[in-house]
Amino acid sequence: MTAPAKVNAQIILKDTLISLLLYVAPIALMFLTFYITGSRPWLTTSTEALPFRMPAVVELVFQNLRTWGLPVIMLVVGIVEFSVGLYENKWTKNERVLDIVCFILPKIVVRPLIAYFGLKILPFVFPDAKDAFAWVPFWWAFAIMAVADDLTQYWYHRLHHQLPVLWRFHRTHHSAPYMGMAMASRQNIIYTIFFSQIYLTVALTYFGLGYAALFVGGIKSLITTGAHSSIKWDKPFYTYKVLQPIGWVMERLISTPATHHAHHADTTDDGVGYYKGNFGNMFFIWDLIFGTGIITRQYPKAYGLKHYKQEEWYAQLLWPIFKSSKEGSELSANGPVVGDVIASVPEEEAVEHAVEPPPVSVVAAQI
């Protein structure tokens, strides 16, 4: 084993062990709280319910985020983005079709089918487990679900960048030379089908944690959609002194346009773009824990892939079922395999950056 490969294996092993502790942490804290308070909620017959009341309109939106709720929100913001010219002249017919199909197909075909067959199959696999965890208090269920869902997606996302064999299934998400609401769901269909969140939500709903799954999914959808938006809504938190303490916490906790736009930049040479890291989806804190993130409070000047060949929308959506006709493309028949690299940033650089930082020095090890 070469020295770089050995270092990379050690990084993955260390980060995997840390992840296992993070997965277990909210469950352990929940039972520790039960022990201290003498509570035994599993001994009572309970029905899943919210611990608070919401306005009917708000509850209706949350209940329908996965059907009409989020699409309506994205449509409204998308119209704003388009009307003020944030897509410039880069939203060509090919890009437009790809974005629209990637947005609609998972919502009206993939997710409904997985949910339908999942809820049909689970009773045969776990016949006595329906609502088995309905006793778990809502906020503990929310914490457990949020960590399990988003940390798993962090790894799913990270490995698609660091393993060349997986990169082409995620490449579509990075091909667009612009940022916008539509980017949140712009993915190869195989990447989408194996996306863990869909299966986790269906399973937890069957086990009695449906409300928590609903809220985590809804909040996560809003955060990830906002992080991809071309509207730099986080900028006031870095600009106005009174808001900066909130901005400091926010940018370390969740993904924002500044941190996630960096992930979609077409270069890392300017100290702002960082497509080799900033993998967090809902939570950015994973990147700080694992040393894969930088914070600059700036926005890249250009997005996408420098070697992008405007491959046909169907090739980007359905590769390797359909190949691109563009010569030299990664998505063409016998196309080159372009790998990414494992990147880590020294802790002081990952956490502490001024509003106007100097270029960031990134330490990378080739896979």
SEGUFI-457018 format. One record per atom (N, C-alpha, C): residue in one letter; y, z, x. Coordinates in pm, whole numbers, padded with zeros to 5 digits, always signed. Example, Ala and Ser with C-alpha at 12.3 -4.5 7.8 and 13.67 -1.06 7.14 Angstrom:
SEGUFI-457018
A-00569+00780+01319/A-00450+00780+01230/A-00330+00780+01320/S-00225+00708+01285/S-00106+00714+01367/S+00003+00787+01290/
end
This chain:
SEGUFI-457018
M-00120+00000+00085/M+00000+00000+00000/M+00125+00000+00088/T+00218-00091+00063/T+00340-00098+00142/T+00428+00022+00113/A+00521+00048+00206/A+00610+00164+00190/A+00691+00159+00061/P+00757+00044+00028/P+00834+00040-00097/P+00746+00063-00220/A+00625+00005-00222/A+00535+00022-00336/A+00493+00169-00349/K+00472+00236-00234/K+00433+00377-00237/K+00547+00462-00293/V+00670+00430-00250/V+00787+00503-00301/V+00801+00483-00451/N+00783+00358-00497/N+00795+00327-00639/N+00690+00400-00721/A+00567+00406-00670/A+00460+00477-00740/A+00493+00626-00750/Q+00552+00681-00645/Q+00590+00822-00646/Q+00702+00847-00748/I+00796+00753-00757/I+00904+00765-00855/I+00849+00766-00996/I+00761+00671-01025/I+00702+00660-01160/I+00623+00786-01193/L+00543+00836-01097/L+00463+00957-01120/L+00552+01077-01147/K+00655+01094-01066/K+00747+01207-01086/K+00816+01199-01222/D+00866+01081-01256/D+00937+01065-01383/D+00843+01080-01503/T+00717+01041-01485/T+00618+01058-01593/T+00592+01206-01620/L+00579+01284-01514/L+00555+01428-01530/L+00675+01496-01597/I+00795+01455-01558/I+00916+01509-01622/I+00917+01472-01770/S+00877+01349-01801/S+00874+01303-01940/S+00778+01385-02025/L+00663+01417-01969/L+00566+01498-02044/L+00626+01634-02080/L+00699+01692-01987/L+00766+01820-02016/L+00871+01803-02125/L+00943+01693-02122/L+01047+01668-02222/L+00986+01647-02361/Y+00872+01579-02367/Y+00804+01559-02495/Y+00762+01693-02557/V+00711+01781-02472/V+00658+01908-02519/V+00768+02009-02550/A+00884+01995-02483/A+00990+02097-02491/A+01032+02135-02633/P+01066+02040-02723/P+01109+02082-02857/P+00998+02149-02937/I+00874+02108-02915/I+00761+02172-02986/I+00743+02315-02936/A+00750+02332-02804/A+00736+02465-02746/A+00850+02557-02792/L+00971+02505-02795/L+01086+02585-02839/L+01073+02624-02986/M+01018+02533-03067/M+00999+02563-03209/M+00904+02681-03227/F+00789+02676-03158/F+00692+02784-03174/F+00741+02914-03109/L+00821+02903-03004/L+00880+03024-02944/L+00975+03090-03044/T+01051+03008-03114/T+01141+03061-03218/T+01062+03127-03330/F+00952+03064-03372/F+00867+03124-03476/F+00813+03260-03428/Y+00773+03265-03300/Y+00717+03389-03245/Y+00821+03501-03245/I+00943+03467-03202/I+01050+03567-03192/I+01092+03617-03331/T+01099+03525-03427/T+01145+03562-03562/T+01032+03609-03652/G+00907+03592-03606/G+00794+03631-03689/G+00768+03535-03804/S+00822+03416-03795/S+00806+03317-03902/S+00671+03247-03891/R+00609+03217-04006/R+00482+03144-04011/R+00489+03038-04120/P+00573+02936-04102/P+00594+02839-04210/P+00470+02759-04248/W+00375+02744-04156/W+00254+02667-04186/W+00160+02739-04284/L+00186+02867-04308/L+00102+02941-04401/L+00148+02926-04546/T+00263+02866-04565/T+00316+02847-04700/T+00299+02703-04743/T+00280+02684-04872/T+00273+02548-04927/T+00415+02496-04944/S+00446+02391-04872/S+00584+02341-04876/S+00586+02192-04900/T+00694+02148-04957/T+00716+02006-04979/T+00835+01964-04896/E+00822+01850-04831/E+00929+01802-04745/E+01059+01790-04825/A+01166+01847-04770/A+01295+01842-04838/A+01406+01858-04736/L+01522+01810-04769/L+01638+01827-04683/L+01691+01969-04696/P+01739+02030-04586/P+01792+02166-04591/P+01939+02169-04633/F+01993+02057-04670/F+02134+02049-04709/F+02150+01940-04813/R+02262+01944-04881/R+02292+01842-04982/R+02393+01744-04925/M+02371+01618-04956/M+02464+01513-04914/M+02523+01447-05036/P+02646+01391-05020/P+02700+01312-05130/P+02603+01199-05165/A+02592+01169-05292/A+02495+01070-05339/A+02511+00936-05268/V+02635+00895-05246/V+02658+00765-05182/V+02606+00766-05039/V+02633+00877-04965/V+02587+00886-04826/V+02435+00886-04820/E+02372+00964-04908/E+02226+00968-04910/E+02168+00832-04943/L+02233+00759-05034/L+02186+00626-05071/L+02190+00532-04951/V+02298+00540-04873/V+02310+00454-04755/V+02202+00488-04653/F+02180+00618-04626/F+02078+00657-04530/F+01939+00614-04576/Q+01912+00630-04706/Q+01780+00593-04757/Q+01756+00444-04748/N+01862+00366-04741/N+01847+00220-04741/N+01894+00153-04613/L+01909+00233-04505/L+01953+00175-04379/L+01857+00067-04330/R+01729+00086-04355/R+01630-00009-04306/R+01612-00128-04399/T+01678-00125-04514/T+01671-00241-04603/T+01808-00307-04611/W+01897-00260-04699/W+02027-00325-04711/W+02140-00248-04644/G+02120-00118-04611/G+02228-00036-04558/G+02284-00084-04425/L+02197-00088-04322/L+02242-00130-04190/L+02287-00276-04188/P+02214-00368-04252/P+02262-00506-04255/P+02404-00520-04311/V+02436-00442-04416/V+02571-00449-04473/V+02674-00401-04372/I+02643-00288-04303/I+02733-00236-04201/I+02753-00338-04090/M+02642-00397-04044/M+02651-00495-03936/M+02725-00621-03979/L+02707-00658-04105/L+02777-00776-04155/L+02928-00754-04153/V+02971-00637-04200/V+03114-00607-04205/V+03173-00605-04064/V+03108-00530-03973/V+03159-00522-03836/V+03149-00657-03767/G+03041-00730-03795/G+03024-00863-03736/G+03135-00958-03776/I+03177-00949-03903/I+03289-01033-03949/I+03416-00998-03873/V+03436-00867-03851/V+03553-00823-03773/V+03546-00879-03632/E+03429-00866-03568/E+03412-00918-03432/E+03443-01068-03425/F+03386-01141-03520/F+03402-01286-03519/F+03545-01327-03550/S+03608-01256-03645/S+03742-01296-03691/S+03849-01275-03585/V+03828-01178-03493/V+03927-01155-03388/V+03889-01226-03258/G+03788-01313-03266/G+03755-01399-03153/G+03680-01333-03040/L+03608-01224-03069/L+03538-01154-02963/L+03419-01232-02908/Y+03370-01331-02985/Y+03261-01415-02935/Y+03315-01536-02860/E+03447-01557-02866/E+03513-01671-02804/E+03441-01800-02847/N+03410-01885-02750/N+03341-02011-02784/N+03195-02009-02738/K+03141-01889-02719/K+03008-01878-02662/K+02898-01874-02768/W+02936-01858-02895/W+02836-01848-03000/W+02801-01989-03048/T+02724-02060-02968/T+02684-02197-03000/T+02580-02197-03112/K+02545-02314-03159/K+02448-02323-03268/K+02315-02260-03226/N+02270-02287-03103/N+02144-02233-03056/N+02148-02080-03052/E+02260-02023-03001/E+02274-01878-02993/E+02284-01818-03133/R+02355-01886-03220/R+02375-01837-03357/R+02243-01829-03432/V+02162-01935-03422/V+02031-01937-03490/V+01942-01828-03435/L+01941-01813-03302/L+01856-01711-03239/L+01896-01571-03285/D+02026-01541-03285/D+02073-01409-03327/D+02038-01380-03473/I+02057-01478-03559/I+02032-01458-03702/I+01882-01439-03729/V+01798-01523-03667/V+01653-01513-03688/V+01601-01380-03634/C+01649-01340-03516/C+01605-01213-03457/C+01649-01093-03540/F+01760-01109-03611/F+01808-01000-03696/F+01727-00991-03825/I+01698-01107-03885/I+01635-01109-04017/I+01483-01089-04009/L+01417-01158-03916/L+01271-01158-03911/L+01209-01018-03902/P+01255-00930-03811/P+01195-00796-03806/P+01216-00717-03935/K+01329-00737-04001/K+01363-00656-04118/K+01294-00701-04246/I+01270-00832-04260/I+01209-00879-04384/I+01063-00916-04369/V+01013-00921-04244/V+00872-00958-04222/V+00800-00851-04141/V+00842-00828-04018/V+00766-00743-03925/V+00758-00598-03973/R+00872-00534-03993/R+00872-00392-04032/R+00805-00367-04167/P+00836-00447-04271/P+00768-00424-04400/P+00617-00440-04390/L+00569-00538-04314/L+00425-00559-04302/L+00359-00442-04228/I+00420-00398-04120/I+00364-00285-04044/I+00363-00159-04131/A+00472-00136-04204/A+00477-00018-04292/A+00371-00026-04400/Y+00355-00144-04461/Y+00259-00159-04571/Y+00116-00135-04522/F+00077-00206-04416/F-00060-00192-04368/F-00083-00056-04301/G+00023-00002-04237/G+00009+00130-04176/G-00022+00236-04279/L+00050+00234-04390/L+00029+00335-04495/L-00100+00310-04573/K-00157+00192-04559/K-00289+00164-04618/K-00402+00208-04525/I-00380+00193-04393/I-00485+00223-04296/I-00492+00372-04264/L-00379+00439-04252/L-00376+00579-04212/L-00462+00671-04300/P-00465+00653-04433/P-00552+00739-04515/P-00700+00727-04481/F-00742+00610-04430/F-00883+00593-04391/F-00910+00657-04256/V-00811+00650-04165/V-00827+00707-04031/V-00809+00859-04034/F-00708+00906-04110/F-00680+01050-04121/F-00676+01089-04268/P-00790+01093-04335/P-00793+01114-04481/P-00738+01249-04526/D-00743+01350-04441/D-00699+01483-04482/D-00564+01522-04420/A-00496+01426-04359/A-00375+01460-04284/A-00245+01425-04357/K-00253+01372-04478/K-00131+01337-04549/K-00046+01462-04573/D+00080+01456-04534/D+00176+01567-04547/D+00132+01692-04470/A+00049+01673-04367/A-00002+01787-04292/A+00108+01865-04221/F+00218+01798-04188/F+00326+01865-04115/F+00452+01880-04200/A+00435+01877-04331/A+00551+01892-04420/A+00615+02031-04406/W+00540+02127-04349/W+00591+02263-04332/W+00693+02274-04218/V+00697+02174-04129/V+00788+02182-04014/V+00933+02178-04064/P+01016+02276-04029/P+01156+02277-04072/P+01227+02148-04031/F+01317+02103-04115/F+01380+01972-04097/F+01441+01955-03958/W+01521+02052-03913/W+01592+02033-03787/W+01499+02034-03667/W+01388+02109-03674/W+01289+02102-03568/W+01217+01967-03571/A+01187+01919-03690/A+01124+01787-03703/A+01217+01679-03649/F+01346+01695-03679/F+01446+01600-03630/F+01447+01597-03477/A+01448+01716-03414/A+01452+01724-03267/A+01326+01665-03204/I+01210+01699-03261/I+01084+01648-03209/I+01078+01496-03219/M+01118+01445-03335/M+01116+01302-03359/M+01216+01229-03268/A+01336+01285-03252/A+01439+01220-03172/A+01395+01206-03027/V+01336+01312-02971/V+01288+01306-02834/V+01170+01210-02821/A+01072+01225-02908/A+00952+01141-02900/A+00987+00994-02915/D+01071+00962-03011/D+01106+00823-03038/D+01187+00762-02924/D+01297+00829-02888/D+01390+00765-02794/D+01341+00769-02651/L+01271+00875-02611/L+01217+00880-02475/L+01109+00774-02457/T+01027+00754-02561/T+00926+00649-02555/T+00992+00512-02542/Q+01099+00490-02617/Q+01168+00361-02607/Q+01237+00345-02472/Y+01286+00453-02415/Y+01345+00447-02280/Y+01243+00389-02183/W+01119+00443-02189/W+01015+00395-02099/W+00974+00251-02131/Y+00964+00220-02258/Y+00929+00084-02300/Y+01032-00015-02245/H+01159+00021-02257/H+01269-00062-02209/H+01269-00070-02057/R+01257+00044-01993/R+01261+00049-01847/R+01150-00033-01784/L+01028-00020-01835/L+00915-00093-01778/L+00929-00244-01797/H+00996-00286-01905/H+01017-00430-01925/H+01118-00487-01825/H+01194-00400-01763/H+01284-00445-01655/H+01216-00436-01519/Q+01131-00338-01501/Q+01077-00311-01368/Q+00944-00378-01339/L+00876-00426-01441/L+00749-00496-01421/L+00769-00644-01452/P+00759-00731-01352/P+00781-00875-01375/P+00694-00934-01486/V+00573-00880-01503/V+00483-00933-01606/V+00538-00908-01746/L+00625-00808-01762/L+00681-00776-01893/L+00822-00831-01914/W+00892-00861-01805/W+01034-00897-01814/W+01060-01012-01911/R+00976-01116-01911/R+01003-01234-01995/R+00996-01203-02144/F+00928-01093-02182/F+00925-01053-02324/F+01056-00985-02366/H+01132-00941-02267/H+01259-00871-02296/H+01380-00957-02259/R+01356-01064-02188/R+01463-01149-02133/R+01559-01199-02240/T+01508-01229-02359/T+01592-01280-02468/T+01707-01187-02499/H+01683-01059-02487/H+01786-00959-02519/H+01903-00967-02422/H+01879-01021-02303/H+01983-01026-02200/H+02039-01166-02178/S+01991-01262-02251/S+02032-01400-02222/S+02172-01435-02273/A+02218-01371-02379/A+02346-01408-02440/A+02463-01378-02346/P+02558-01472-02334/P+02675-01450-02247/P+02787-01375-02318/Y+02753-01293-02416/Y+02851-01216-02492/Y+02783-01089-02543/M+02863-00996-02594/M+02811-00876-02657/M+02857-00875-02802/G+02777-00813-02889/G+02810-00805-03030/G+02701-00735-03108/M+02729-00707-03234/M+02633-00638-03321/M+02496-00704-03320/A+02495-00837-03320/A+02368-00910-03329/A+02276-00882-03210/M+02334-00841-03097/M+02254-00819-02978/M+02153-00706-02994/A+02180-00612-03083/A+02092-00496-03099/A+01950-00535-03137/S+01934-00646-03209/S+01799-00687-03253/S+01756-00820-03191/R+01830-00871-03096/R+01796-00999-03031/R+01682-00975-02932/Q+01559-00999-02976/Q+01442-00973-02895/Q+01334-01078-02921/N+01250-01099-02822/N+01128-01176-02839/N+01041-01107-02945/I+00973-01183-03028/I+00899-01126-03140/I+00786-01035-03093/I+00725-01065-02978/I+00616-00982-02928/I+00670-00847-02880/Y+00787-00848-02818/Y+00853-00723-02780/Y+00877-00638-02904/T+00919-00702-03013/T+00948-00631-03138/T+00821-00575-03201/I+00714-00654-03203/I+00589-00612-03268/I+00530-00488-03202/F+00543-00480-03070/F+00486-00365-02998/F+00587-00252-02980/F+00699-00264-03047/F+00804-00163-03039/F+00755-00035-03105/S+00756+00077-03030/S+00691+00200-03074/S+00755+00262-03198/Q+00886+00244-03215/Q+00957+00314-03321/Q+00900+00283-03459/I+00861+00159-03482/I+00810+00118-03613/I+00685+00199-03649/Y+00591+00205-03555/Y+00463+00273-03581/Y+00483+00425-03591/L+00571+00478-03506/L+00596+00622-03508/L+00657+00664-03642/T+00751+00586-03693/T+00815+00618-03820/T+00714+00616-03934/V+00629+00515-03938/V+00528+00503-04044/V+00430+00620-04038/A+00382+00651-03916/A+00285+00760-03901/A+00344+00894-03941/L+00467+00922-03896/L+00529+01051-03927/L+00563+01063-04075/T+00594+00952-04137/T+00616+00954-04282/T+00489+00995-04354/Y+00376+00941-04312/Y+00246+00977-04372/Y+00213+01124-04348/F+00247+01176-04228/F+00216+01314-04194/F+00315+01414-04254/G+00416+01366-04327/G+00506+01456-04398/G+00640+01478-04332/L+00675+01394-04235/L+00804+01409-04167/L+00896+01292-04197/G+00886+01240-04316/G+00959+01120-04353/G+01110+01135-04348/Y+01161+01249-04397/Y+01307+01269-04396/Y+01360+01272-04253/A+01292+01343-04164/A+01336+01349-04025/A+01329+01210-03962/A+01221+01137-03988/A+01208+01002-03936/A+01320+00913-03987/L+01353+00931-04115/L+01460+00853-04177/L+01594+00879-04109/F+01625+01006-04088/F+01755+01040-04028/F+01762+00999-03882/V+01655+01021-03807/V+01655+00978-03666/V+01671+00826-03658/G+01594+00755-03740/G+01604+00609-03740/G+01742+00561-03779/G+01801+00626-03880/G+01933+00585-03926/G+02041+00610-03822/I+02041+00731-03766/I+02142+00765-03665/I+02124+00679-03540/K+01998+00658-03502/K+01972+00576-03384/K+02020+00432-03406/S+01997+00379-03525/S+02042+00243-03555/S+02193+00232-03543/L+02265+00332-03591/L+02411+00329-03584/L+02459+00339-03440/I+02395+00426-03359/I+02437+00443-03220/I+02408+00317-03139/T+02287+00262-03151/T+02251+00145-03071/T+02331+00022-03114/T+02356+00011-03244/T+02438-00101-03292/T+02580-00088-03238/G+02635+00034-03240/G+02769+00056-03188/G+02778+00034-03038/A+02671+00066-02965/A+02671+00048-02820/A+02671-00099-02782/H+02612-00185-02867/H+02609-00329-02841/H+02735-00400-02890/S+02812-00334-02973/S+02929-00399-03033/S+03030-00442-02928/S+03096-00553-02953/S+03202-00599-02863/S+03331-00524-02887/I+03334-00441-02992/I+03450-00355-03018/I+03437-00231-02929/K+03531-00211-02840/K+03523-00101-02742/K+03576+00028-02806/W+03501+00079-02901/W+03546+00194-02979/W+03552+00322-02896/D+03485+00325-02781/D+03483+00445-02698/D+03604+00455-02605/K+03680+00347-02590/K+03790+00344-02493/K+03894+00454-02514/P+03933+00486-02640/P+04031+00595-02659/P+03985+00728-02602/F+03853+00751-02596/F+03803+00878-02544/F+03822+00889-02393/Y+03844+00778-02325/Y+03869+00780-02182/Y+04018+00765-02151/T+04094+00717-02249/T+04236+00685-02228/T+04327+00803-02258/Y+04302+00870-02371/Y+04391+00978-02414/Y+04338+01113-02366/K+04425+01188-02300/K+04384+01313-02235/K+04322+01411-02331/V+04374+01419-02454/V+04323+01515-02550/V+04179+01484-02592/L+04139+01358-02581/L+04005+01318-02621/L+03906+01315-02505/Q+03954+01327-02382/Q+03866+01311-02267/Q+03752+01413-02259/P+03772+01541-02296/P+03658+01633-02295/P+03545+01588-02388/I+03583+01536-02506/I+03482+01484-02599/I+03415+01362-02538/G+03496+01274-02477/G+03440+01154-02414/G+03344+01188-02302/W+03375+01292-02223/W+03289+01332-02111/W+03150+01370-02161/V+03145+01448-02270/V+03016+01489-02327/V+02947+01369-02392/M+03022+01292-02469/M+02966+01180-02545/M+02898+01077-02455/E+02965+01038-02346/E+02911+00932-02262/E+02787+00977-02185/R+02766+01106-02173/R+02646+01157-02108/R+02533+01182-02206/L+02567+01197-02331/L+02466+01226-02433/L+02411+01099-02497/I+02498+01009-02543/I+02453+00890-02615/I+02500+00763-02546/S+02442+00652-02585/S+02485+00522-02533/S+02617+00482-02598/T+02708+00430-02518/T+02837+00384-02565/T+02858+00241-02517/P+02959+00171-02569/P+02985+00036-02518/P+03002+00032-02366/A+03073+00128-02307/A+03095+00124-02163/A+02964+00133-02085/T+02876+00228-02121/T+02752+00245-02045/T+02651+00135-02077/H+02646+00092-02204/H+02544-00007-02236/H+02590-00150-02206/H+02718-00177-02215/H+02766-00309-02173/H+02734-00332-02026/A+02741-00225-01946/A+02708-00237-01804/A+02566-00288-01785/H+02477-00247-01873/H+02337-00290-01866/H+02321-00438-01897/H+02415-00496-01971/H+02408-00637-02009/H+02493-00726-01918/A+02553-00670-01815/A+02637-00749-01725/A+02554-00850-01646/D+02619-00957-01601/D+02547-01061-01527/D+02545-01036-01377/T+02603-00923-01333/T+02603-00890-01191/T+02618-00740-01173/T+02572-00692-01057/T+02595-00552-01020/T+02692-00543-00903/D+02744-00656-00860/D+02826-00660-00739/D+02965-00600-00754/D+03012-00584-00879/D+03148-00537-00900/D+03158-00386-00920/G+03046-00314-00913/G+03048-00170-00931/G+03060-00126-01075/V+03062-00222-01169/V+03072-00193-01312/V+02942-00229-01382/G+02895-00351-01360/G+02769-00395-01419/G+02651-00324-01354/Y+02547-00297-01435/Y+02430-00227-01382/Y+02308-00259-01467/Y+02263-00385-01461/Y+02148-00423-01542/Y+02017-00366-01490/K+02020-00305-01372/K+01900-00243-01315/K+01883-00098-01361/G+01966-00055-01454/G+01958+00081-01503/G+02029+00092-01636/N+02076+00214-01672/N+02136+00239-01802/N+02045+00191-01915/F+01920+00237-01910/F+01817+00193-02004/F+01821+00268-02138/G+01894+00377-02146/G+01894+00458-02267/G+01932+00380-02391/N+01869+00413-02502/N+01897+00346-02629/N+01987+00432-02715/M+01932+00537-02776/M+02015+00632-02849/M+02076+00732-02751/F+01993+00791-02665/F+02039+00891-02570/F+02056+00831-02430/F+02175+00849-02373/F+02199+00808-02235/F+02152+00914-02136/I+02129+01035-02187/I+02094+01146-02099/I+01964+01121-02022/W+01875+01037-02077/W+01752+01004-02005/W+01786+00941-01870/D+01887+00853-01869/D+01925+00787-01744/D+01979+00886-01641/L+02047+00990-01687/L+02096+01091-01595/L+01981+01175-01540/I+01886+01208-01627/I+01771+01288-01584/I+01687+01213-01481/F+01665+01083-01503/F+01576+01005-01416/F+01652+00928-01308/G+01783+00944-01300/G+01859+00879-01194/G+01871+00729-01207/T+01866+00678-01331/T+01874+00533-01351/T+02007+00492-01414/G+02105+00580-01416/G+02229+00547-01485/G+02354+00563-01400/I+02457+00488-01434/I+02589+00509-01377/I+02691+00512-01491/I+02800+00583-01467/I+02909+00592-01564/I+03037+00548-01493/T+03101+00443-01541/T+03224+00394-01479/T+03343+00393-01575/R+03317+00401-01706/R+03423+00393-01807/R+03497+00259-01802/Q+03431+00159-01749/Q+03486+00024-01745/Q+03387-00071-01814/Y+03431-00194-01836/Y+03350-00293-01908/Y+03336-00418-01823/P+03215-00475-01816/P+03194-00594-01733/P+03281-00711-01779/K+03311-00799-01684/K+03389-00918-01717/K+03301-01030-01771/A+03171-01026-01739/A+03080-01133-01783/A+02944-01072-01817/Y+02876-01134-01914/Y+02747-01083-01962/Y+02639-01191-01951/G+02515-01147-01963/G+02404-01242-01970/G+02332-01257-01837/L+02269-01373-01819/L+02191-01404-01700/L+02256-01522-01627/K+02276-01508-01498/K+02337-01617-01422/K+02247-01741-01419/H+02116-01721-01432/H+02024-01835-01431/H+01981-01876-01573/Y+02060-01837-01673/Y+02028-01873-01811/Y+02042-02024-01831/K+01943-02085-01897/K+01943-02230-01918/K+01954-02267-02065/Q+02006-02174-02146/Q+02022-02200-02289/Q+01890-02252-02351/E+01783-02180-02321/E+01653-02221-02375/E+01655-02224-02527/E+01573-02311-02584/E+01567-02327-02729/E+01541-02192-02796/W+01603-02173-02912/W+01593-02044-02980/W+01448-02007-03009/Y+01365-02107-03044/Y+01226-02076-03078/Y+01145-02037-02955/A+01181-02088-02838/A+01113-02047-02715/A+01150-01903-02679/Q+01276-01869-02697/Q+01319-01733-02667/Q+01260-01632-02766/L+01244-01675-02890/L+01188-01588-02993/L+01037-01575-02981/L+00967-01685-02950/L+00822-01690-02963/L+00747-01716-02833/W+00814-01707-02717/W+00741-01720-02591/W+00638-01608-02582/P+00514-01634-02537/P+00460-01756-02477/P+00391-01850-02576/I+00403-01823-02705/I+00343-01913-02804/I+00408-02051-02796/F+00541-02052-02788/F+00616-02176-02766/F+00689-02166-02633/K+00685-02274-02556/K+00750-02279-02426/K+00879-02359-02434/S+00967-02333-02338/S+01092-02407-02331/S+01073-02539-02257/S+01152-02637-02294/S+01148-02768-02226/S+01247-02774-02111/K+01322-02664-02089/K+01421-02661-01983/K+01351-02647-01847/E+01370-02745-01761/E+01304-02744-01631/E+01352-02626-01547/G+01258-02554-01488/G+01291-02442-01402/G+01313-02311-01476/S+01303-02314-01608/S+01323-02193-01686/S+01203-02100-01674/E+01230-01970-01679/E+01121-01871-01682/E+01033-01888-01804/L+01089-01946-01910/L+01015-01960-02036/L+00949-02096-02050/S+00958-02180-01947/S+00893-02311-01952/S+00748-02298-01907/A+00671-02403-01928/A+00532-02404-01882/A+00531-02392-01730/N+00454-02297-01679/N+00447-02271-01535/N+00583-02235-01476/G+00667-02174-01557/G+00799-02133-01509/G+00790-02020-01410/P+00895-02002-01328/P+00893-01896-01227/P+00895-01758-01290/V+00833-01662-01222/V+00837-01523-01265/V+00949-01455-01189/V+01051-01412-01260/V+01165-01347-01199/V+01155-01198-01227/G+01136-01119-01124/G+01120-00975-01142/G+01250-00900-01128/D+01256-00782-01187/D+01369-00693-01170/D+01327-00589-01067/V+01413-00492-01041/V+01383-00391-00940/V+01401-00252-00997/I+01330-00159-00940/I+01354-00018-00972/I+01482+00022-00902/A+01570+00083-00976/A+01697+00125-00916/A+01719+00272-00942/S+01768+00342-00845/S+01805+00481-00864/S+01942+00503-00801/V+02018+00593-00859/V+02152+00621-00811/V+02158+00766-00769/P+02218+00797-00655/P+02231+00938-00618/P+02294+01017-00731/E+02247+01141-00750/E+02287+01219-00867/E+02437+01233-00880/E+02508+01255-00767/E+02651+01274-00777/E+02721+01148-00824/E+02664+01028-00791/E+02723+00903-00837/E+02691+00878-00982/A+02570+00915-01023/A+02529+00891-01161/A+02608+00974-01259/V+02651+01093-01217/V+02716+01185-01311/V+02867+01186-01298/E+02917+01181-01175/E+03060+01200-01157/E+03128+01071-01111/H+03199+01005-01203/H+03278+00887-01171/H+03416+00904-01231/A+03515+00868-01157/A+03650+00873-01211/A+03671+00760-01308/V+03785+00763-01380/V+03814+00657-01477/V+03826+00523-01407/E+03881+00522-01287/E+03893+00400-01209/E+03814+00418-01079/P+03681+00405-01084/P+03599+00436-00967/P+03597+00323-00866/P+03568+00354-00741/P+03544+00249-00643/P+03410+00185-00671/P+03380+00071-00608/P+03250+00008-00630/P+03137+00106-00605/V+03035+00099-00689/V+02922+00192-00682/V+02817+00139-00586/S+02767+00223-00502/S+02660+00184-00412/S+02527+00217-00475/V+02446+00115-00499/V+02319+00133-00569/V+02205+00120-00472/V+02115+00217-00472/V+01998+00212-00386/V+01884+00155-00467/A+01823+00045-00424/A+01718-00020-00501/A+01597-00043-00414/A+01481-00031-00476/A+01355-00059-00406/A+01283-00171-00477/Q+01247-00274-00407/Q+01183-00390-00469/Q+01041-00358-00508/I+01003-00399-00633/I+00864-00378-00677/I+00773-00474-00602/
end
